[in-house]
Amino acid sequence: TTTTALTEIFLRELREKHDVESAVFLVDGAQHLQTALARASLRFQTERNGNRNAIERIFRELKRRTSSFSNCFSHVEPQTAENWLQAFAAWLNAPN
């Protein structure tokens, strides 16, 4: 469900965790997004293609990978998944 009220809650939580005051949000024609951003006095730009589509592809891939990870580790203890993530991060960031 996408509503102005839920979007306002999301933006409030986003502001608590990140500095978004100087950000420009790229949005599609969804009125609830534009209304919530305007009420929060945050800058936005309506984009129906271009950069917005590239960003959506990145988030779609991130969501897909997160779902795949969740499916693989849904049966293990949280500490096991945490250990695996730490080992993977160490491997990924190790000098070649």
C-alpha positions in Angstrom: 0.0 0.0 0.0 1.3 3.4 -0.9 -0.2 6.4 0.7 0.9 9.9 1.6 0.7 9.0 5.3 3.0 6.0 5.0 5.4 8.0 2.8 5.5 10.8 5.5 6.4 8.2 8.1 9.1 6.8 5.9 10.5 10.3 5.2 10.5 11.1 8.9 12.5 7.9 9.7 14.8 8.6 6.8 15.5 12.1 8.2 16.3 10.7 11.6 18.9 8.3 10.2 20.4 10.3 7.3 21.1 13.9 6.2 18.7 14.3 3.3 18.1 18.1 3.6 20.2 18.8 0.5 19.1 15.8 -1.4 17.0 15.9 -4.5 14.6 13.0 -4.6 13.8 11.6 -8.1 10.1 10.6 -8.2 7.7 9.4 -10.8 4.2 10.9 -11.2 2.9 9.3 -8.0 1.0 12.1 -6.2 1.5 10.6 -2.8 5.3 10.9 -3.2 5.1 14.5 -4.4 2.7 15.5 -1.6 4.7 13.9 1.2 8.0 15.4 0.0 6.4 18.9 -0.4 4.9 18.7 3.1 8.4 17.7 4.5 9.9 20.6 2.6 12.2 18.3 0.7 13.3 18.9 -2.8 12.2 16.5 -5.6 12.2 16.3 -9.3 9.8 14.3 -11.4 11.6 11.9 -13.7 9.9 9.2 -15.8 13.1 7.8 -17.3 16.9 8.4 -17.3 18.6 8.5 -13.8 15.4 7.4 -12.0 15.3 4.2 -14.0 18.9 3.5 -13.4 18.4 3.9 -9.6 15.3 1.7 -9.7 17.3 -1.0 -11.5 19.9 -0.9 -8.7 17.3 -1.2 -6.0 15.5 -4.0 -7.8 18.8 -5.9 -8.0 19.5 -5.2 -4.3 16.0 -6.4 -3.4 16.5 -9.6 -5.5 19.8 -10.3 -3.9 18.5 -9.7 -0.4 15.6 -12.0 -1.0 18.0 -14.7 -2.3 20.2 -14.3 0.8 17.2 -14.5 3.0 16.0 -17.7 1.3 19.4 -19.3 1.8 19.7 -18.4 5.4 16.1 -18.6 6.6 16.7 -21.8 8.5 19.9 -20.8 10.4 20.5 -19.0 13.6 21.0 -15.2 13.2 24.6 -15.6 14.5 25.4 -18.0 11.6 24.2 -15.6 9.0 26.1 -12.7 10.7 29.3 -14.9 10.8 28.8 -15.6 7.1 28.3 -12.0 6.2 31.4 -10.9 8.2 33.5 -13.6 6.4 32.1 -12.6 3.0 32.9 -8.9 3.7 36.4 -9.7 4.7 36.9 -11.8 1.6 35.3 -9.1 -0.6 37.5 -6.3 0.9 40.7 -8.2 1.0 43.5 -6.9 -1.3 43.9 -9.0 -4.4 
